[in-house]
């Protein structure tokens, strides 16, 4: 019976690294009888289809039927192993998990779940909300997650919905036996980057030596000042960006160029460390009580007892803000320049040549004149002077206007 390994997240547990390695080694895995069906994009669309989630941009309308297409790829595979990796599956409800497992009837389904300590998850999740367009301050975010009185509830609800390890375990254990649920803990900071991939390989029964020499792909992280610049930019642009535009400008543009340029990485401030350690200790005890198979160490769920030093995450100096803003402006300028060159190439390919300076100037002047005339028509009802000017213009330029009953001048000049 073929084995299907569903890697369902959680968010912020190295999923991008794992998915990048799976995609880069898909051919190597196929040669060993392991299918990574359709690539990551197909798997994300299938998860959207399962959950009923719909997104805009290039994926609009593509989710319908994506789950069936993915199941067909799995069914057609004649090898021993299939690996699907998509953190959106961590949002599944029990009936949706059971539906997916039923669709994979004839296969032995295993579930792989990633887990990370609260200290790193908390600051990483706040960063992601900002990169995705949010403008919540760190103080409000952490207060909401901790459920403190008076804190805005939405961020905390969203955080726990996405990062509740026990909820995800309960959901998937309603669809597969608990002995087929495997937990992969994210190694502590300072561990070689290959350690997480080695743990995942063991959990998903991947071939020895996977992923070989393939480059490790990581989400790039911003520092405190850079993130504050992006947060303020989000406040300024508000809802004027759609999701696709925001990803292009912020995630693919500013974030990629600002990453790694800070002297102040995001680390949990010391006043929250005791709370994060207490949470981690209780979580580790509950994981142990449930008898889950763990790849890594349960103790990795407890943050080390060594707090960060320095200012709070949202305590950023003017000098830090200035440097980060300068870097963000440079990033936007570089992207704008690339878009301009792309536009010019597309224009030449379509029209055969670029307009000359004189053509540009005279065309702009004509556009300005047309705009003035149009505005005058729209304001004629409210301004008597504009009304008289508009009628005088018709008297001079419109032969049909001069033919109206009651008008005597039908021979006036027209405006060429």
N, C-alpha and C positions, 0 to 999 in steps of 0.2 A: 504494500500500500504506500503510495507516494506521500511524502511529508511536505506540508505547507507551513512555513513560519511567517506569522503576521507580526511584524514589528510595528507597534502601535504608539510609539512615543515613549515617554512623555515629551512635551515641549521642553526645550532648553536642556536636553540631555545628550547633546552631541548628534542629533538626528541628521543635521546637514553634513557632518563629517562622514557618518555611516552611509548616507545615501550617495554622497559623492564618490566614495570608494566602491560601492556596489555598481554604480553607473560606469565608472572607469574600468572596472574589471568584468563587465557583463560577458564579454566574449570568452575570457579565461574561465569564468564560472560555467558558462554553457558547455565548454569542452569537458568539464568535470561533471556534467549532468545536472547543474544547478541553474534554474531559470529565474531571471529577474524580469518579470513579464511586463512588456510594453514600455519599460523605462519609468522614471519617477513621475513624469507628468501624467501618464496614463493611470498610474496608481492614485495620484491625488484626485483626478477627475472621478475615478471609481468611488473614492471615499466621499466626495461631494454628492455623488448620486445616491449612495447608501444613506447618508445623513439628511438628504434633502437640502443641502446647502447650495446656493447659487452665487456666483461671483460675476463681476463685470469684466470689461476689457476683452482680451483675446480669448478668454475661456467662456464667454457668454454663449449659452445654448449648447455647449459641448458635453455637459455632464450627463444629460439624459441618455441612458443606455450604456454609460461607461462601465458600470459595474458588470453588466452582462458581457461586455467585450473582454473585460479582464478575466472573468471566470472562464470564458471560452479559450483564452490563451493558456490558462492553467490546465484546463481539461485536455488540450491538445499536446501538452508536454509529456514526453515518454520517459523522462529521466526521473531520478529518485527524489529530487528536492526542488521546492519553489520558495523564493523569499520575496515578500512584499513589505515595503517600508514606507509608512505614511503616518505622521503624528496626528493628523486629523482623526484617525480612527480612535484616538483616546477619548474623543467626544461622543462616541457611540453610546446609545442607551442599550440596556440588556436585550430588548427585542431586536434591535438592529444588529447586535453582535451575533445573536442566534440566527438571524436571517443570512448573514454572510457565511457562517459555518455550515448552514444547511445548503447554501449554494455550492459549497465546496465538498459536497457529499462524495464519498469514494476516496477522499484524502484524509490523512491524519493531520489535524490542525493543531499547531502549537502557537502560543502567544509569547512574544518577547516584549518586555516593558523596561524602559530606561528610568533610572531614578538618580537624583542629584541632591546634595545637601541644601538645606533651606537658605543658608547665607548666600551662596552663589546664585541660586535660583531667583531669589528675591531681587537682587540688583540687575540680573540679566533680564528678568521679565519687565522691570521698569524701563530699561533701555529699549526693549522691543516695543512697548507701548508708545514711546516717543518716536522711534523710527517709523512706526506705522501711522503717525499723524497725531498722536495724543499730545496734550499739553499739561498733564497733571504733574505737579511738583513732587519731588521725592518725599517731602514731609507728608503730603496728603496721601500719596500712594502707600507708604509703609503703614501709616495709621489705619488706612482702609483694610489692608491685608491683615493686620493684627486685630481688626475688629474693635478699635478703640472708639469710645463714645464720642459722638459728634463728627466722626470722620465720614466723608462721602462713601456710600456703600458700594457703588458700581465697580470700582477697581478691585476691591476685595472679593466680590462675588465672581468677577471674571477670572481673577487669579486662581481662586480655589477650584473653580470649574475646570480650569486647564491643568492644574498641577496636583490634583488630589490623587495620589498614588493608590490609596486603598479603594476609592470609588472605581478606578479603572480595573483593579484586580477583581473586585466584586462583579463588575459588569461582565468581564470576559470569563470569569469562572462560572457564570451562568450558562456559558456556551461550550466550554471545554473543561475537562477534568483539571483540577488544580495542579496535578503533577505534570501537566503539560504547559504550565505557565512559568516562564523563566524571567528572572529579574537581573538586569545588567546595571550595576552601579557605576556612576561616573567617577573615575579615579581622582584622588586629591590633586590640588594644584601643585605643579612641579613634576608630576609624573610624565614620562615620555608620551607623546601624542599617539603612539602606536598601541598603548595599553588598552584604550577604550575599544579599538578595532579588534584587538585580540580577544577581549571579553565577549564582544558581540559575535565574533566568529565561532567561539565555543558554544554560545547560546543557540546559534542558528545552524550548528553542525556544518559549517563551511569547511572547505578543504584546508589541510595544513598549509601554513605559509601565507594564507590570504591576509591582506591584499597585496603581498609582495612589495615591490618597490614603488607602487603607485603613490602619488603625492597625496598628502592628507589635506582635505578641503575643510576650511573652518569659516564660521561666521566671523566677520571682523568686528571688533569692539571699539566703542568710542570712550573717551575719557570724560570726566565730569564737566569740564568747560565746553568741550565740543558738543556734548549732549544738551547742555543748557542753551547753546546757540540754536540747535535744531528745535528744541522745545519752544523757544521764543519765536522762531520762524513759523512753527505750526500755529501759534497763537495769532500771528499776523495774517497768514493766508487763510485761516479759518476753513470754511467749506468750499473755497474756490477751486481746489484741486479735486479731481476724482481719484479713486484708489490707484489706477494705473499711472496717472501723472505723478502722484506722490511717490510711488515706487521708483519711477524713473529719476525724479529730481533728487530725492533724499536717499533712498536705499542704494540705487545703482550709481548715483553720482556723488553727492556730498559724503555719505557714509564711507564709501570705499576709499575716498581720497584722504579723509580725516583720520581714519583708523590707524592706530599705532603711533600717532604723532603727539601723544600726551605724556606728561610726567605724572599724571594723577589718574591711574586706572580706577575703575569702579569696584570698590570693596565695601562690604557691609560695615557701617559705622559701629563703634564699640558699644553704644547704648542699646543696640538690638541683638548683640551676640548671645547673651544669656538666654533670651527668648528663643532664638534660632536653635541653640544647642538643646534646650529643653524639648522643643518640638521634634528635633532629630532623634533624640534618645527615645521618646515615646513611639515614634514611627518605626525605628529599628526594632524595638521590642515587639510591636504588633506584627511586623514582617516575619520575625522569628517565630512568633506564636502560630502564624498561619502555615508554616512549613513550606514556604516557597523555595524553589531552587534558585540560588543566587550565584551569579557569575561576577566575581569581585568580592567585596567585603561589606557586610551589613554596616560595619562601623563607618563606612564612607558616607552614610547618611547623616552623620553627626559632624557639624563643622568643627575644625580644630579650635582649640582654646587659645587663640592668638588673634586679638582684634587689630584691625587696621588703625593706623595713626593718621593724624592730620585733620583738616577741616571736614565738615559735613559735605555730603555729595552736592547739595544745592548752595553751598557757601563758596561762591566763585568770585575771584577778584576781578577788577576792571581790566587789569593787564592780561589775565588769562582769557577773559571774554574777547578782548581786542585781538589777541593772537588767533583765537579760534574763529572769530568772525572774518578776519583777513583770509584765513585758509578756506573758509566756506565760500567767500566771494570769488576767490581764485578758482575753486572747483566749479562754481556755476558759470564763470566766464569761459573756462575751458570747454564745458559741455555746450554752451551757447555757440562758441566758435565752431565746434564740430558739427552742430546742427546746421549752421549757416553754410558751411562747405557742402554738406549733404544736400541742402536745398538748392544750392547753385548747380551742383552736378545734375540733379533731377530736372531742373529747369532747362538746362542746356540740352539734355537728352530729349526733352519733350518739344522744345521750341526751336532748337537748332543754334541759338545764339543768345547772349545776355543783352539786355537793353543798354544803350549808351547813356552817358550822364545827362545829355540834353533831353533824351526821351523820358528819363526818369523825372526830371524837373518839370517839364511841361505837362506830363501826365499827372503829377501831384497838384499842379496849379489847376488843371481842369477838375480834378477831384474836389479841390477846395471850393471852386465856384459852384459845382453841383451841390455840394453840401449846404452852402449858404442859401441857394434857391429853395432847397428842400426844407430847411429850417424856417424860411420865411413863410412858406405855405402852411406849415404846422402852427405858426404863431399868428396867422392873419386874423383869427377870430378874437384874439385877446388884445391886440395892439392896433388902434385905428391907423397909426402911421404906417405900420407894416401892411395893413389891408389896402390903403390907398396906393402904396408902392406896388403891391401885387396886382391890383387892378390896372394900374398904369402899364405894368409889364405885359399884361394880357392885351391891353389896347395896342401895344406896339408890336407884339410878336405873334398874336393868335388871330388869323383870319376868321376862323369859325366863331370865336368870341364876338367879333365885330358884326357877325350876321344875326346875332340874337335880336328878337323884336324889341324895339325901343331904342336901339343903338343906331346912330345915324352915320358914323364914320366907318365906311367899309372899304376904304382905299388906302389905309395907312401902311407904312412900310413894315416889313417883317424882319426879324432878327436872323441874319444868316449865321 
